[in-house]
Amino acid sequence: MTRFILSKLAQGFLVIFVGSIAVFSLLYMMPGDPIELITGERVPESRIQEFRERLGLDKPLHIQYINWLRKAVNGDFGISIRTKRPVMDILRNRIPLSVRLNVTALLVQLSIGVPLGLIAAYKKDGFVDRMLMSLASLLQSMPSYWLAMLMIMLFAATLRWLPLNGSGTWQHMVLPVASISLGGIGGTLRMTKTEVLEVFRERFVTTAYAKGLRNKVVVVKHVLRNSMILVVISILMSIPWLISGSIIIENIFQMPGMGSILTQSISTQDFPVVQACILIISILTVVCNILSDIIAAALDPRIRIGITGGDR
């Protein structure tokens, strides 16, 4: 298992390294000159050159990248062009809100989708199963931003049960979390049902029942554990999509999270903030992928044995 984890960590560091190069290249891929955005059009050329030297933009690209990466590792992403504040000071209060929003949405997705999937599997081909699968198809077909607009009109504008925007209390989190998690609930429900039915067809389940084990023991120790492998992987792999979806949701509900500052920075060409946000999202994506592989290998030893050639 140790060898498996180390190999996955090495792959993750390699992906993050390549991703950091792509993120750094955004400075030169996006339209406009960052120095002109800082100084303005009427500043003399000598002053512009002074800013270039101060920010290190007069050095070769590989030197600029090394300097930027060294500072980024220490949490220094430079100064915001728009606000003239350190980038980390801007993101420090926004990252926890985005993390809380996505973690809450993921927990809601799991706590509702998995039990409903188990119920659908037990009631296969019955009325409850057909109703749940129809609900899952309906939820999956609705984009999160469309659900957000519907819930705003119903629960905030018409019924006035919940606040329209902001992030001060738990009531502010209800509509954004529901908008993000409802589609995921449908996917988790379908995935859980499919995997549970597949495991029920395995011979070891038949053997467990033949031994006289109680139904609860068979379901929890045999069926649920084996059926959760692919479900857990799918959920962890969906976290980057949750983050990308929350970028739109944060803007709809005017939540001061990382997603809203990212869209604002793109529109104002605030390169340092854009670089920091995309790099953080990229690192979270890689971490989620590594965690999904490690958890899958812990649940099913065949995965790590197939990769490492016998390392248990």
C-alpha positions as CSV (number, residue, x, y, z in Angstrom):
1,M,0.0,0.0,0.0
2,T,2.9,2.4,0.8
3,R,4.4,1.9,-2.7
4,F,1.0,2.5,-4.2
5,I,0.5,5.8,-2.3
6,L,4.0,7.0,-3.1
7,S,3.5,6.3,-6.8
8,K,0.2,8.3,-6.8
9,L,1.8,11.2,-4.9
10,A,4.7,11.3,-7.5
11,Q,2.2,11.4,-10.3
12,G,0.2,14.1,-8.5
13,F,3.3,16.3,-8.1
14,L,4.1,15.9,-11.8
15,V,0.6,17.0,-12.8
16,I,0.7,20.0,-10.4
17,F,4.1,21.0,-11.9
18,V,2.8,20.9,-15.4
19,G,-0.3,22.7,-14.3
20,S,1.7,25.4,-12.7
21,I,3.5,26.1,-16.0
22,A,0.1,26.4,-17.7
23,V,-1.2,28.7,-15.0
24,F,1.9,30.9,-15.2
25,S,1.5,31.1,-19.0
26,L,-1.9,32.7,-18.5
27,L,0.0,36.0,-17.9
28,Y,1.1,36.0,-21.6
29,M,-2.0,34.2,-23.1
30,M,-4.6,36.6,-21.9
31,P,-5.0,39.9,-23.9
32,G,-3.5,43.1,-22.6
33,D,-0.3,44.1,-20.9
34,P,-0.4,43.8,-17.1
35,I,2.0,46.7,-16.7
36,E,-0.2,49.0,-18.8
37,L,-3.1,47.9,-16.6
38,I,-1.2,48.9,-13.5
39,T,0.3,52.1,-14.7
40,G,-2.2,53.4,-17.2
41,E,-1.7,54.7,-20.7
42,R,-0.3,58.1,-19.9
43,V,2.6,56.9,-17.8
44,P,6.0,57.6,-19.5
45,E,8.0,54.7,-20.9
46,S,10.7,55.1,-18.3
47,R,8.1,54.6,-15.5
48,I,6.7,51.5,-17.3
49,Q,10.2,50.0,-17.6
50,E,10.7,50.7,-13.9
51,F,7.6,48.7,-13.0
52,R,8.7,45.9,-15.3
53,E,12.0,45.7,-13.4
54,R,10.3,45.9,-10.0
55,L,7.9,43.0,-10.8
56,G,10.7,41.0,-12.5
57,L,8.9,41.0,-15.9
58,D,12.1,42.1,-17.7
59,K,13.8,38.7,-17.0
60,P,13.7,35.6,-19.2
61,L,10.6,33.6,-19.0
62,H,12.1,30.6,-17.2
63,I,13.6,32.9,-14.5
64,Q,10.2,34.6,-14.1
65,Y,8.5,31.2,-13.7
66,I,11.0,30.0,-11.1
67,N,10.6,33.2,-9.1
68,W,6.8,33.0,-9.4
69,L,6.7,29.3,-8.4
70,R,9.0,29.9,-5.4
71,K,6.8,32.6,-4.1
72,A,3.6,30.7,-4.8
73,V,4.9,27.7,-2.8
74,N,5.2,30.2,0.2
75,G,1.7,31.5,-0.4
76,D,2.8,34.7,-2.2
77,F,0.9,35.2,-5.5
78,G,1.9,38.8,-5.9
79,I,-0.2,42.0,-5.8
80,S,-3.7,42.4,-7.2
81,I,-3.7,44.8,-10.2
82,R,-7.2,46.0,-9.4
83,T,-7.1,46.5,-5.6
84,K,-3.3,46.9,-5.1
85,R,-3.6,44.4,-2.2
86,P,-1.7,41.1,-1.8
87,V,-3.6,38.3,-3.5
88,M,-3.6,36.0,-0.5
89,D,-5.1,38.8,1.6
90,I,-8.0,38.8,-0.8
91,L,-8.4,35.1,-1.0
92,R,-7.8,34.3,2.7
93,N,-11.4,35.1,3.7
94,R,-12.9,33.8,0.5
95,I,-11.5,30.3,0.3
96,P,-13.1,29.0,3.6
97,L,-16.5,30.1,2.3
98,S,-16.1,28.2,-1.0
99,V,-14.8,25.1,0.8
100,R,-17.7,25.2,3.2
101,L,-20.2,25.6,0.4
102,N,-18.7,22.6,-1.6
103,V,-18.2,20.3,1.4
104,T,-21.8,20.9,2.6
105,A,-23.1,20.2,-0.9
106,L,-21.1,17.0,-1.1
107,L,-22.3,15.8,2.3
108,V,-25.9,16.5,1.3
109,Q,-25.4,14.7,-2.0
110,L,-24.0,11.6,-0.2
111,S,-26.5,11.6,2.7
112,I,-29.5,11.7,0.4
113,G,-28.3,10.0,-2.8
114,V,-26.8,6.8,-1.3
115,P,-29.8,5.9,0.9
116,L,-32.2,6.5,-2.0
117,G,-30.0,4.4,-4.3
118,L,-30.2,1.5,-1.7
119,I,-33.9,1.8,-1.5
120,A,-34.2,1.8,-5.3
121,A,-32.1,-1.3,-5.5
122,Y,-34.2,-3.1,-2.9
123,K,-37.5,-2.1,-4.6
124,K,-36.2,-2.9,-8.0
125,D,-38.9,-2.7,-10.8
126,G,-41.4,-1.6,-8.2
127,F,-43.3,1.7,-7.9
128,V,-40.8,3.3,-5.5
129,D,-37.9,2.3,-7.9
130,R,-39.6,3.8,-10.9
131,M,-40.4,7.0,-9.0
132,L,-36.9,7.4,-7.7
133,M,-35.3,6.8,-11.1
134,S,-37.6,9.3,-12.7
135,L,-36.7,11.8,-10.0
136,A,-33.0,11.1,-10.6
137,S,-33.3,11.6,-14.4
138,L,-35.2,14.9,-13.8
139,L,-32.6,16.2,-11.3
140,Q,-29.7,15.3,-13.6
141,S,-31.3,17.1,-16.5
142,M,-31.5,20.4,-14.7
143,P,-28.4,22.7,-14.8
144,S,-27.4,24.1,-11.4
145,Y,-27.8,27.7,-12.5
146,W,-31.3,27.1,-13.7
147,L,-32.3,25.4,-10.4
148,A,-30.8,28.4,-8.6
149,M,-33.0,30.8,-10.5
150,L,-36.1,28.8,-9.9
151,M,-35.4,28.5,-6.2
152,I,-34.7,32.2,-6.0
153,M,-38.0,33.1,-7.6
154,L,-39.9,30.6,-5.4
155,F,-38.3,30.6,-2.0
156,A,-36.7,34.1,-1.9
157,A,-38.8,36.3,-4.1
158,T,-42.3,34.8,-3.8
159,L,-42.5,33.0,-0.4
160,R,-39.7,35.0,1.2
161,W,-38.6,32.0,3.3
162,L,-34.9,32.4,2.6
163,P,-32.5,35.3,1.9
164,L,-31.8,36.2,-1.7
165,N,-28.0,36.7,-1.4
166,G,-25.1,36.9,1.1
167,S,-23.4,34.4,3.4
168,G,-23.9,35.6,7.0
169,T,-26.0,32.8,8.3
170,W,-26.9,29.1,7.6
171,Q,-30.1,30.3,5.9
172,H,-27.9,32.0,3.2
173,M,-26.3,28.5,2.5
174,V,-29.6,26.6,1.9
175,L,-30.4,27.7,-1.7
176,P,-26.8,27.6,-3.0
177,V,-26.2,24.2,-1.5
178,A,-29.5,22.9,-2.9
179,S,-28.6,24.3,-6.3
180,I,-25.2,22.6,-6.4
181,S,-26.2,19.2,-4.8
182,L,-29.6,18.4,-6.4
183,G,-28.0,17.3,-9.7
184,G,-25.4,15.3,-7.9
185,I,-28.1,13.5,-5.8
186,G,-29.6,12.2,-9.0
187,G,-26.2,10.9,-10.2
188,T,-25.3,9.3,-6.9
189,L,-28.8,7.7,-6.6
190,R,-28.4,6.0,-10.1
191,M,-24.8,5.0,-9.4
192,T,-25.6,3.5,-6.0
193,K,-28.5,1.5,-7.4
194,T,-26.5,0.1,-10.3
195,E,-23.5,-0.9,-8.1
196,V,-25.7,-2.5,-5.4
197,L,-27.5,-4.6,-8.0
198,E,-24.2,-5.7,-9.5
199,V,-22.9,-6.8,-6.1
200,F,-26.0,-8.7,-5.3
201,R,-25.4,-10.9,-8.3
202,E,-21.9,-11.9,-7.1
203,R,-21.3,-15.4,-5.7
204,F,-19.9,-14.3,-2.4
205,V,-23.3,-12.6,-1.6
206,T,-25.1,-15.9,-2.3
207,T,-22.6,-17.7,-0.2
208,A,-23.1,-15.3,2.7
209,Y,-26.8,-15.9,2.6
210,A,-26.2,-19.7,2.4
211,K,-24.1,-19.5,5.6
212,G,-27.2,-18.1,7.4
213,L,-25.9,-14.6,7.9
214,R,-28.5,-12.0,8.7
215,N,-29.7,-9.7,5.9
216,K,-28.3,-6.6,7.7
217,V,-24.9,-8.2,8.0
218,V,-24.8,-9.2,4.4
219,V,-25.9,-5.7,3.2
220,V,-23.5,-3.7,5.4
221,K,-20.3,-5.9,5.4
222,H,-20.5,-7.4,1.9
223,V,-22.9,-5.5,-0.4
224,L,-22.5,-1.9,0.8
225,R,-18.7,-2.0,1.1
226,N,-18.1,-3.5,-2.4
227,S,-20.7,-1.3,-4.1
228,M,-19.3,1.8,-2.5
229,I,-16.0,1.6,-4.4
230,L,-17.1,3.0,-7.7
231,V,-19.5,5.4,-5.9
232,V,-16.7,6.9,-3.7
233,I,-14.5,7.2,-6.8
234,S,-17.2,9.0,-8.7
235,I,-18.0,11.3,-5.9
236,L,-14.4,12.3,-5.4
237,M,-13.9,12.8,-9.1
238,S,-17.0,15.0,-9.2
239,I,-15.6,17.4,-6.6
240,P,-13.8,19.5,-9.3
241,W,-17.1,19.8,-11.1
242,L,-18.7,20.9,-7.9
243,I,-16.1,23.6,-7.6
244,S,-16.6,24.8,-11.1
245,G,-20.4,24.8,-10.6
246,S,-20.0,26.7,-7.4
247,I,-18.3,29.5,-9.4
248,I,-21.5,30.3,-11.2
249,I,-23.7,29.7,-8.1
250,E,-21.5,32.1,-6.0
251,N,-22.1,34.8,-8.6
252,I,-25.8,34.2,-8.8
253,F,-26.2,34.5,-5.0
254,Q,-23.6,37.2,-4.7
255,M,-21.5,35.1,-2.2
256,P,-18.1,36.5,-1.4
257,G,-16.2,33.3,-2.3
258,M,-13.4,32.3,-4.5
259,G,-15.7,31.8,-7.5
260,S,-17.0,35.3,-7.5
261,I,-13.5,36.9,-7.2
262,L,-12.3,34.6,-10.1
263,T,-15.0,35.9,-12.5
264,Q,-14.4,39.5,-11.4
265,S,-10.7,39.1,-11.9
266,I,-11.1,37.6,-15.4
267,S,-13.3,40.5,-16.5
268,T,-10.9,43.1,-15.1
269,Q,-7.8,41.2,-16.3
270,D,-6.4,40.9,-12.8
271,F,-3.8,38.3,-13.7
272,P,-2.3,37.5,-10.3
273,V,-5.7,36.8,-8.8
274,V,-6.7,34.6,-11.8
275,Q,-3.4,32.7,-11.5
276,A,-3.9,32.1,-7.8
277,C,-7.5,30.9,-8.1
278,I,-6.8,28.5,-11.0
279,L,-3.7,27.1,-9.4
280,I,-5.6,26.4,-6.1
281,I,-8.5,24.8,-8.1
282,S,-6.0,22.7,-10.0
283,I,-4.3,21.5,-6.8
284,L,-7.7,20.6,-5.3
285,T,-8.5,18.6,-8.5
286,V,-5.3,16.6,-8.3
287,V,-5.7,16.0,-4.6
288,C,-9.2,14.7,-5.1
289,N,-8.0,12.3,-7.9
290,I,-5.2,11.0,-5.6
291,L,-7.7,10.5,-2.7
292,S,-10.1,8.6,-5.0
293,D,-7.3,6.2,-6.1
294,I,-6.1,5.6,-2.5
295,I,-9.6,5.1,-1.1
296,A,-10.5,2.7,-4.0
297,A,-7.3,0.8,-3.4
298,A,-8.0,0.6,0.3
299,L,-11.5,-0.8,-0.3
300,D,-10.4,-3.2,-3.1
301,P,-6.9,-4.6,-2.8
302,R,-7.1,-5.9,-6.4
303,I,-6.7,-2.3,-7.6
304,R,-3.3,-1.7,-5.9
305,I,-2.1,-5.2,-6.6
306,G,-2.8,-4.8,-10.3
307,I,-0.9,-1.5,-10.4
308,T,2.1,-2.3,-8.1
309,G,2.4,-6.0,-9.0
310,G,1.8,-7.5,-5.6
311,D,2.5,-4.7,-3.1
312,R,-0.2,-5.1,-0.4
